[in-house]
Amino acid sequence: MLNRISFFIVMLFLVKAGTAQETTAGKSDLDGVPNDYELSAKQFADWKNVQNVWSGDFEKIKFEYKVNMGCKTCNAFYIDVLIKINASGKMEYYKFIGGKKCGRALSKAEEQRMMKFFFKCDIPASLWNTTFKTRLGTALKC
């Protein structure tokens, strides 16, 4: 009897975990959330510094995914996200808004790879308890 109860509890957790999903940001999620360039001057400067550090990781990502940026080869590799920074300076979560890799939508693996850095990153204090939208990556004007 105890084995059956344990089995059902384990199955319940597995089903619950299987239904959890990362969602894209809906219209209501974006209402009232500022873009990074709409933050205060200090916050925007601090965010640009974080992005400058991330750019080294972005170069590795482009190499991993064999992306050569150019108007004839690939004019866009970016992700648009809503980012929530918690009270201790860590990214609490992000919501995918959109993104492109060489004319097609990003795969889930590409999305997660683009965001990996930010889960480990210590965000400057001016951005703590802040939610904002930003674009990571590049879209060329060809």
C-alpha positions as CSV (number, residue, x, y, z in Angstrom):
1,M,0.0,0.0,0.0
2,L,2.8,2.4,0.9
3,N,4.5,1.6,-2.4
4,R,1.4,2.6,-4.3
5,I,1.0,5.8,-2.5
6,S,4.7,6.6,-3.1
7,F,4.3,5.7,-6.7
8,F,1.3,8.1,-7.1
9,I,3.1,10.9,-5.3
10,V,6.1,10.5,-7.6
11,M,3.9,10.4,-10.7
12,L,2.1,13.6,-9.5
13,F,5.4,15.4,-9.2
14,L,6.5,14.2,-12.7
15,V,3.2,15.3,-14.3
16,K,3.4,18.6,-12.5
17,A,7.0,19.1,-13.7
18,G,6.1,18.1,-17.2
19,T,3.4,20.8,-17.4
20,A,5.7,23.6,-16.2
21,Q,6.8,25.7,-19.2
22,E,8.7,28.8,-20.0
23,T,6.3,31.2,-21.6
24,T,6.7,34.1,-24.0
25,A,5.8,37.5,-22.7
26,G,2.3,38.4,-23.6
27,K,0.9,41.9,-24.2
28,S,-0.1,42.3,-20.6
29,D,3.4,41.3,-19.4
30,L,4.9,44.2,-21.4
31,D,2.4,46.9,-20.4
32,G,4.2,49.6,-18.4
33,V,7.5,47.8,-18.4
34,P,10.2,50.3,-19.6
35,N,12.8,49.6,-22.3
36,D,16.4,49.6,-21.1
37,Y,16.9,53.1,-22.7
38,E,14.0,54.4,-20.6
39,L,15.7,53.6,-17.3
40,S,17.4,56.3,-15.3
41,A,20.8,57.5,-16.7
42,K,22.7,55.6,-13.9
43,Q,20.7,52.4,-14.5
44,F,21.1,52.6,-18.3
45,A,24.9,53.1,-17.9
46,D,25.1,50.2,-15.5
47,W,23.1,48.0,-17.9
48,K,25.3,49.0,-20.8
49,N,28.4,47.9,-18.8
50,V,26.8,44.5,-18.1
51,Q,26.0,44.2,-21.9
52,N,29.6,45.1,-22.7
53,V,30.8,42.2,-20.5
54,W,28.2,39.9,-22.1
55,S,29.5,40.9,-25.6
56,G,32.5,38.6,-25.0
57,D,30.1,35.7,-24.3
58,F,28.1,36.8,-27.4
59,E,31.2,36.3,-29.6
60,K,31.5,32.8,-28.2
61,I,27.8,32.1,-28.9
62,K,28.2,33.3,-32.5
63,F,31.2,31.0,-32.9
64,E,29.3,28.0,-31.3
65,Y,26.4,28.5,-33.7
66,K,28.6,29.3,-36.7
67,V,27.1,32.8,-37.2
68,N,29.1,35.2,-39.4
69,M,27.4,38.5,-39.3
70,G,27.1,40.3,-42.7
71,C,24.5,41.7,-45.0
72,K,24.8,38.9,-47.4
73,T,25.2,36.0,-44.9
74,C,23.3,36.9,-41.7
75,N,22.0,40.3,-40.9
76,A,20.5,39.6,-37.5
77,F,21.2,37.5,-34.4
78,Y,19.4,38.8,-31.3
79,I,16.9,38.2,-28.6
80,D,14.4,40.6,-27.1
81,V,13.6,39.8,-23.5
82,L,11.9,41.2,-20.4
83,I,14.3,40.8,-17.5
84,K,13.5,40.9,-13.8
85,I,16.4,41.6,-11.4
86,N,15.7,40.7,-7.8
87,A,16.7,42.4,-4.5
88,S,20.1,40.6,-4.3
89,G,21.2,41.6,-7.8
90,K,20.5,38.4,-9.6
91,M,18.3,37.8,-12.6
92,E,15.2,36.3,-11.1
93,Y,13.7,35.4,-14.5
94,Y,13.3,36.5,-18.1
95,K,10.5,36.3,-20.5
96,F,11.1,35.8,-24.2
97,I,9.6,38.5,-26.4
98,G,11.2,37.6,-29.7
99,G,14.4,37.0,-31.6
100,K,16.1,36.1,-34.9
101,K,19.0,34.1,-36.1
102,C,19.8,34.8,-39.7
103,G,16.2,35.3,-40.8
104,R,14.5,32.6,-38.7
105,A,13.2,32.4,-35.1
106,L,15.6,31.4,-32.4
107,S,15.4,27.8,-31.2
108,K,14.9,27.2,-27.5
109,A,18.5,26.1,-27.1
110,E,19.7,29.3,-28.7
111,E,17.5,31.4,-26.5
112,Q,18.8,29.6,-23.4
113,R,22.4,30.0,-24.5
114,M,21.9,33.7,-25.1
115,M,20.5,34.1,-21.5
116,K,22.9,31.8,-19.6
117,F,25.4,34.5,-18.7
118,F,22.8,36.6,-17.0
119,F,21.8,33.9,-14.5
120,K,25.4,33.9,-13.2
121,C,26.0,37.6,-13.5
122,D,26.0,40.0,-10.5
123,I,23.9,43.0,-11.6
124,P,24.9,46.5,-10.3
125,A,22.8,47.8,-7.3
126,S,21.1,50.5,-9.4
127,L,19.2,47.8,-11.2
128,W,18.1,45.7,-8.2
129,N,14.3,45.2,-8.0
130,T,14.0,46.4,-11.6
131,T,12.1,44.9,-14.5
132,F,12.8,46.1,-18.0
133,K,12.9,45.1,-21.7
134,T,16.1,44.9,-23.7
135,R,17.6,43.6,-26.9
136,L,20.7,41.4,-26.7
137,G,22.7,40.8,-29.9
138,T,22.8,42.5,-33.2
139,A,20.6,43.4,-36.1
140,L,22.6,45.0,-39.0
141,K,21.1,47.9,-41.1
142,C,21.8,46.7,-44.6
